[in-house]
Amino acid sequence: MTRILQISDLHIMPEGQLFQDAIDTAAALRQMLSGLAGLLPAIGPVERLVISGDLTETGCKGAYDHLRDIMAEVALPWRAIPGNHDCREAMRAFAAQEGWMPDHGPINWREDLDDVTILGLDTLVEGAAHGAVTDATLAWLEATLRDLRHRPVLIFMHHPPVDTGISAMDAIGLAPNPGFEGLLRDHDGPVQIACGHVHRMITGQFAGHPVTIAPGTSHAVGFDLRMNAGITFIPGHSGAILHDIGSACRTLLISADDLG
């Protein structure tokens, strides 16, 4: 049995600054990480913690320095992928000492665990809110999946490849890429996709594979399915995801209530 914790959308600010001048995202992250650490005896062994993008709000060195101080207290081995609020080179410098961080190009990575291979896909489009799977990332993924064949795969990416019904978020989702969809549809092994970006637990299907969108660590996007509704933020709505993989795969929501 392989267990992987997923957190998303940290939106850390430089020390002393608040998100939207109202939300202390650093305090929220510390509370989340403390709660998850306290829950570990009930969960059992966890192999990895994966952050599915938007590590920072500003993408600046000060925000990554603040996050580095927080992550230094985390006992679990962790990995991350960039979100639309991140800066690829600043994030690369932030995690330069981590063995999984590529020294150039997209922040794509692979790790083979006992029951599953986890893949990180970089969907960041610098200077834009939407995401994309570039030709370089698609070529990397094609070669990687060819090598994996029938092995279970869990793909982490920031931008969901599915619509959520929240129109303002769907407008800045993943740009359509027929090559990406076709590659996943043709893959002959079990694949799951885990995303962030929307700050809400949402499930769907893409190319015949299950998709799970994780909640954020400090706030949610408002629940408004009306067309042309704007984006609102709800402080204090947080959660994490546990991917429990063995002969079957379970995806469990860990709510703020579970964390005490």
C-alpha positions as a Markdown table, in Angstrom:
| # | Residue | x | y | z |
|---|---|---|---|---|
| 1 | Met | 0.0 | 0.0 | 0.0 |
| 2 | Thr | 1.4 | 3.4 | -1.0 |
| 3 | Arg | -0.1 | 6.6 | 0.5 |
| 4 | Ile | 0.6 | 10.0 | -0.9 |
| 5 | Leu | -0.7 | 13.3 | 0.6 |
| 6 | Gln | -1.6 | 16.1 | -1.7 |
| 7 | Ile | -1.9 | 19.8 | -0.8 |
| 8 | Ser | -2.4 | 22.6 | -3.2 |
| 9 | Asp | -2.6 | 26.4 | -3.7 |
| 10 | Leu | -0.6 | 27.6 | -0.8 |
| 11 | His | -0.3 | 31.2 | -2.1 |
| 12 | Ile | 2.5 | 32.1 | 0.3 |
| 13 | Met | 3.4 | 35.8 | 0.5 |
| 14 | Pro | 6.6 | 37.4 | 1.5 |
| 15 | Glu | 6.9 | 37.4 | 5.3 |
| 16 | Gly | 4.7 | 40.0 | 6.9 |
| 17 | Gln | 2.3 | 40.3 | 3.9 |
| 18 | Leu | -1.3 | 39.0 | 3.7 |
| 19 | Phe | -3.0 | 37.5 | 0.7 |
| 20 | Gln | -5.6 | 40.0 | -0.6 |
| 21 | Asp | -4.6 | 42.1 | 2.5 |
| 22 | Ala | -6.8 | 39.7 | 4.5 |
| 23 | Ile | -5.6 | 36.1 | 4.6 |
| 24 | Asp | -2.5 | 34.8 | 6.4 |
| 25 | Thr | -1.6 | 32.0 | 4.0 |
| 26 | Ala | 1.6 | 31.1 | 5.9 |
| 27 | Ala | -0.3 | 30.6 | 9.1 |
| 28 | Ala | -2.9 | 28.5 | 7.3 |
| 29 | Leu | -0.2 | 26.3 | 5.8 |
| 30 | Arg | 1.5 | 25.8 | 9.1 |
| 31 | Gln | -1.8 | 24.8 | 10.6 |
| 32 | Met | -2.4 | 22.4 | 7.7 |
| 33 | Leu | 1.0 | 20.8 | 8.0 |
| 34 | Ser | 0.7 | 20.5 | 11.8 |
| 35 | Gly | -2.7 | 18.9 | 11.5 |
| 36 | Leu | -1.5 | 16.4 | 8.9 |
| 37 | Ala | 1.5 | 15.5 | 11.0 |
| 38 | Gly | -0.9 | 14.9 | 13.9 |
| 39 | Leu | -3.1 | 12.7 | 11.7 |
| 40 | Leu | -0.2 | 10.5 | 10.5 |
| 41 | Pro | -0.7 | 7.8 | 13.3 |
| 42 | Ala | -4.3 | 7.3 | 12.0 |
| 43 | Ile | -3.3 | 7.3 | 8.3 |
| 44 | Gly | -0.3 | 5.0 | 8.6 |
| 45 | Pro | 2.9 | 5.4 | 6.6 |
| 46 | Val | 2.9 | 8.1 | 4.0 |
| 47 | Glu | 5.5 | 8.0 | 1.3 |
| 48 | Arg | 5.3 | 11.5 | -0.2 |
| 49 | Leu | 3.7 | 14.9 | 0.2 |
| 50 | Val | 3.0 | 16.5 | -3.2 |
| 51 | Ile | 2.2 | 20.2 | -3.6 |
| 52 | Ser | 0.2 | 20.7 | -6.8 |
| 53 | Gly | 1.1 | 24.3 | -7.7 |
| 54 | Asp | 0.7 | 27.9 | -6.6 |
| 55 | Leu | 3.3 | 27.5 | -3.9 |
| 56 | Thr | 3.4 | 31.3 | -3.8 |
| 57 | Glu | 1.1 | 34.2 | -4.7 |
| 58 | Thr | 3.7 | 36.6 | -6.1 |
| 59 | Gly | 6.4 | 34.3 | -7.5 |
| 60 | Cys | 9.1 | 36.4 | -6.0 |
| 61 | Lys | 12.2 | 35.4 | -4.0 |
| 62 | Gly | 10.8 | 36.8 | -0.8 |
| 63 | Ala | 7.7 | 34.5 | -1.0 |
| 64 | Tyr | 9.9 | 31.4 | -1.7 |
| 65 | Asp | 12.2 | 32.3 | 1.1 |
| 66 | His | 9.2 | 32.4 | 3.4 |
| 67 | Leu | 8.0 | 29.1 | 2.2 |
| 68 | Arg | 11.4 | 27.5 | 2.6 |
| 69 | Asp | 11.3 | 28.4 | 6.3 |
| 70 | Ile | 8.0 | 26.7 | 6.6 |
| 71 | Met | 8.9 | 23.6 | 4.6 |
| 72 | Ala | 12.1 | 23.1 | 6.7 |
| 73 | Glu | 9.9 | 21.9 | 9.5 |
| 74 | Val | 8.2 | 19.2 | 7.3 |
| 75 | Ala | 9.4 | 15.6 | 8.1 |
| 76 | Leu | 7.8 | 14.0 | 5.0 |
| 77 | Pro | 9.8 | 13.9 | 1.8 |
| 78 | Trp | 8.0 | 16.3 | -0.6 |
| 79 | Arg | 7.8 | 17.3 | -4.3 |
| 80 | Ala | 6.0 | 20.1 | -6.1 |
| 81 | Ile | 4.9 | 21.4 | -9.5 |
| 82 | Pro | 4.4 | 25.0 | -10.4 |
| 83 | Gly | 1.1 | 26.8 | -10.7 |
| 84 | Asn | 0.1 | 29.9 | -12.6 |
| 85 | His | 1.2 | 32.1 | -9.6 |
| 86 | Asp | 4.6 | 30.6 | -9.5 |
| 87 | Cys | 7.8 | 31.7 | -11.3 |
| 88 | Arg | 9.6 | 28.7 | -12.8 |
| 89 | Glu | 13.2 | 30.0 | -12.2 |
| 90 | Ala | 12.5 | 31.3 | -8.7 |
| 91 | Met | 10.8 | 28.0 | -7.8 |
| 92 | Arg | 13.8 | 26.1 | -9.3 |
| 93 | Ala | 16.1 | 28.1 | -7.0 |
| 94 | Phe | 13.9 | 27.5 | -4.1 |
| 95 | Ala | 14.1 | 23.7 | -4.5 |
| 96 | Ala | 17.5 | 23.5 | -6.1 |
| 97 | Gln | 18.8 | 21.2 | -3.3 |
| 98 | Glu | 16.0 | 18.8 | -3.9 |
| 99 | Gly | 17.0 | 15.8 | -6.0 |
| 100 | Trp | 13.8 | 15.8 | -8.0 |
| 101 | Met | 14.1 | 19.4 | -9.3 |
| 102 | Pro | 15.3 | 19.6 | -13.0 |
| 103 | Asp | 18.2 | 22.0 | -13.5 |
| 104 | His | 16.6 | 23.5 | -16.7 |
| 105 | Gly | 13.4 | 23.4 | -18.8 |
| 106 | Pro | 9.9 | 22.4 | -17.6 |
| 107 | Ile | 9.6 | 21.2 | -14.0 |
| 108 | Asn | 8.6 | 17.7 | -14.9 |
| 109 | Trp | 9.6 | 14.8 | -12.8 |
| 110 | Arg | 9.1 | 11.1 | -12.2 |
| 111 | Glu | 9.4 | 8.9 | -9.1 |
| 112 | Asp | 8.8 | 5.1 | -8.9 |
| 113 | Leu | 7.2 | 4.1 | -5.6 |
| 114 | Asp | 6.2 | 0.5 | -4.6 |
| 115 | Asp | 2.7 | 0.5 | -6.0 |
| 116 | Val | 2.6 | 3.5 | -8.3 |
| 117 | Thr | 4.7 | 5.9 | -10.4 |
| 118 | Ile | 4.1 | 9.5 | -9.7 |
| 119 | Leu | 4.6 | 12.1 | -12.4 |
| 120 | Gly | 4.8 | 15.9 | -12.0 |
| 121 | Leu | 3.7 | 17.9 | -15.1 |
| 122 | Asp | 4.6 | 21.5 | -15.5 |
| 123 | Thr | 1.6 | 23.4 | -17.0 |
| 124 | Leu | 2.8 | 26.9 | -16.2 |
| 125 | Val | 2.5 | 29.5 | -18.9 |
| 126 | Glu | 4.7 | 32.4 | -17.7 |
| 127 | Gly | 2.8 | 35.6 | -17.4 |
| 128 | Ala | -0.7 | 34.0 | -17.9 |
| 129 | Ala | -3.3 | 32.5 | -15.6 |
| 130 | His | -4.3 | 29.6 | -17.9 |
| 131 | Gly | -2.1 | 26.5 | -18.3 |
| 132 | Ala | -0.8 | 24.4 | -21.2 |
| 133 | Val | 1.0 | 21.2 | -21.9 |
| 134 | Thr | 3.9 | 22.2 | -24.1 |
| 135 | Asp | 5.4 | 20.2 | -26.9 |
| 136 | Ala | 8.5 | 19.5 | -24.7 |
| 137 | Thr | 6.3 | 18.3 | -21.8 |
| 138 | Leu | 4.2 | 16.2 | -24.1 |
| 139 | Ala | 7.3 | 14.5 | -25.6 |
| 140 | Trp | 8.6 | 13.8 | -22.1 |
| 141 | Leu | 5.3 | 12.3 | -21.0 |
| 142 | Glu | 5.0 | 10.2 | -24.1 |
| 143 | Ala | 8.4 | 8.7 | -23.5 |
| 144 | Thr | 7.7 | 8.2 | -19.8 |
| 145 | Leu | 4.4 | 6.4 | -20.3 |
| 146 | Arg | 5.9 | 4.2 | -23.0 |
| 147 | Asp | 8.4 | 3.1 | -20.5 |
| 148 | Leu | 5.8 | 2.5 | -17.8 |
| 149 | Arg | 3.4 | 0.4 | -19.9 |
| 150 | His | 0.9 | -1.3 | -17.5 |
| 151 | Arg | 2.2 | 0.2 | -14.2 |
| 152 | Pro | -0.2 | 2.4 | -12.2 |
| 153 | Val | 0.5 | 6.1 | -12.8 |
| 154 | Leu | -0.6 | 9.1 | -10.7 |
| 155 | Ile | -0.1 | 12.4 | -12.6 |
| 156 | Phe | 0.1 | 15.7 | -10.7 |
| 157 | Met | -0.6 | 18.8 | -12.6 |
| 158 | His | -1.8 | 22.3 | -11.5 |
| 159 | His | -4.4 | 23.1 | -14.1 |
| 160 | Pro | -7.3 | 20.6 | -14.4 |
| 161 | Pro | -8.0 | 19.2 | -17.9 |
| 162 | Val | -11.7 | 19.2 | -17.1 |
| 163 | Asp | -14.3 | 22.0 | -16.8 |
| 164 | Thr | -15.7 | 22.5 | -13.3 |
| 165 | Gly | -18.8 | 24.6 | -14.0 |
| 166 | Ile | -17.2 | 27.6 | -12.2 |
| 167 | Ser | -16.9 | 29.7 | -15.4 |
| 168 | Ala | -14.2 | 32.1 | -14.2 |
| 169 | Met | -11.9 | 29.2 | -13.3 |
| 170 | Asp | -12.7 | 27.3 | -16.4 |
| 171 | Ala | -11.7 | 30.3 | -18.4 |
| 172 | Ile | -8.2 | 30.0 | -17.0 |
| 173 | Gly | -8.0 | 26.2 | -17.0 |
| 174 | Leu | -5.8 | 24.0 | -19.2 |
| 175 | Ala | -5.7 | 24.9 | -22.8 |
| 176 | Pro | -7.1 | 22.1 | -25.0 |
| 177 | Asn | -4.4 | 19.8 | -26.4 |
| 178 | Pro | -5.6 | 16.9 | -28.6 |
| 179 | Gly | -2.1 | 15.3 | -28.4 |
| 180 | Phe | -2.2 | 15.3 | -24.6 |
| 181 | Glu | -5.8 | 13.8 | -24.6 |
| 182 | Gly | -4.9 | 11.3 | -27.2 |
| 183 | Leu | -1.8 | 10.1 | -25.5 |
| 184 | Leu | -3.6 | 9.5 | -22.2 |
| 185 | Arg | -6.6 | 7.9 | -24.0 |
| 186 | Asp | -4.3 | 5.4 | -25.8 |
| 187 | His | -2.2 | 4.5 | -22.7 |
| 188 | Asp | -2.9 | 0.9 | -21.7 |
| 189 | Gly | -2.2 | 1.2 | -18.0 |
| 190 | Pro | -4.1 | 2.6 | -15.1 |
| 191 | Val | -3.8 | 6.4 | -14.8 |
| 192 | Gln | -5.2 | 8.9 | -12.3 |
| 193 | Ile | -4.8 | 12.7 | -12.6 |
| 194 | Ala | -4.6 | 15.0 | -9.5 |
| 195 | Cys | -4.8 | 18.7 | -9.9 |
| 196 | Gly | -5.2 | 22.0 | -8.0 |
| 197 | His | -6.0 | 25.5 | -9.2 |
| 198 | Val | -9.7 | 25.6 | -8.3 |
| 199 | His | -9.4 | 25.5 | -4.5 |
| 200 | Arg | -12.3 | 23.0 | -4.3 |
| 201 | Met | -12.6 | 19.2 | -4.1 |
| 202 | Ile | -14.1 | 18.3 | -7.5 |
| 203 | Thr | -13.9 | 15.0 | -9.5 |
| 204 | Gly | -14.3 | 14.3 | -13.2 |
| 205 | Gln | -13.0 | 12.2 | -16.1 |
| 206 | Phe | -10.5 | 13.1 | -18.8 |
| 207 | Ala | -9.5 | 10.8 | -21.7 |
| 208 | Gly | -11.1 | 7.9 | -19.8 |
| 209 | His | -9.2 | 8.5 | -16.6 |
| 210 | Pro | -10.4 | 9.8 | -13.2 |
| 211 | Val | -9.5 | 13.4 | -12.2 |
| 212 | Thr | -9.4 | 14.8 | -8.7 |
| 213 | Ile | -9.1 | 18.5 | -7.9 |
| 214 | Ala | -7.7 | 19.3 | -4.5 |
| 215 | Pro | -8.9 | 22.0 | -2.1 |
| 216 | Gly | -6.5 | 24.8 | -1.2 |
| 217 | Thr | -4.7 | 25.1 | 2.2 |
| 218 | Ser | -6.2 | 28.5 | 3.2 |
| 219 | His | -9.3 | 29.5 | 1.2 |
| 220 | Ala | -11.8 | 28.3 | -1.3 |
| 221 | Val | -13.0 | 29.8 | -4.6 |
| 222 | Gly | -16.7 | 30.8 | -4.2 |
| 223 | Phe | -19.3 | 28.2 | -5.3 |
| 224 | Asp | -21.1 | 30.1 | -8.1 |
| 225 | Leu | -22.1 | 28.2 | -11.2 |
| 226 | Arg | -23.7 | 31.1 | -12.9 |
| 227 | Met | -22.3 | 32.1 | -16.3 |
| 228 | Asn | -19.9 | 35.1 | -16.2 |
| 229 | Ala | -19.8 | 35.1 | -12.4 |
| 230 | Gly | -16.6 | 36.5 | -11.0 |
| 231 | Ile | -14.1 | 34.9 | -8.7 |
| 232 | Thr | -14.6 | 35.3 | -4.9 |
| 233 | Phe | -12.6 | 33.9 | -2.1 |
| 234 | Ile | -13.9 | 32.2 | 1.1 |
| 235 | Pro | -11.3 | 32.3 | 3.9 |
| 236 | Gly | -10.8 | 29.3 | 6.1 |
| 237 | His | -12.1 | 26.6 | 3.8 |
| 238 | Ser | -9.2 | 24.2 | 3.5 |
| 239 | Gly | -8.4 | 20.5 | 3.0 |
| 240 | Ala | -6.0 | 18.0 | 1.7 |
| 241 | Ile | -6.2 | 14.8 | -0.4 |
| 242 | Leu | -4.9 | 11.3 | 0.5 |
| 243 | His | -4.2 | 9.0 | -2.4 |
| 244 | Asp | -4.3 | 5.4 | -1.1 |
| 245 | Ile | -2.9 | 3.1 | -3.7 |
| 246 | Gly | -2.7 | -0.7 | -3.6 |
| 247 | Ser | -4.7 | -3.4 | -5.3 |
| 248 | Ala | -7.3 | -0.7 | -5.6 |
| 249 | Cys | -7.0 | 3.1 | -5.4 |
| 250 | Arg | -8.9 | 5.3 | -3.0 |
| 251 | Thr | -8.9 | 9.1 | -3.0 |
| 252 | Leu | -10.0 | 10.5 | 0.3 |
| 253 | Leu | -10.7 | 14.1 | 1.3 |
| 254 | Ile | -9.1 | 15.3 | 4.5 |
| 255 | Ser | -11.1 | 18.2 | 5.7 |
| 256 | Ala | -10.3 | 20.9 | 8.2 |
| 257 | Asp | -12.5 | 19.1 | 10.7 |
| 258 | Asp | -10.3 | 16.0 | 10.4 |
| 259 | Leu | -7.2 | 18.0 | 11.3 |
| 260 | Gly | -8.5 | 19.2 | 14.7 |
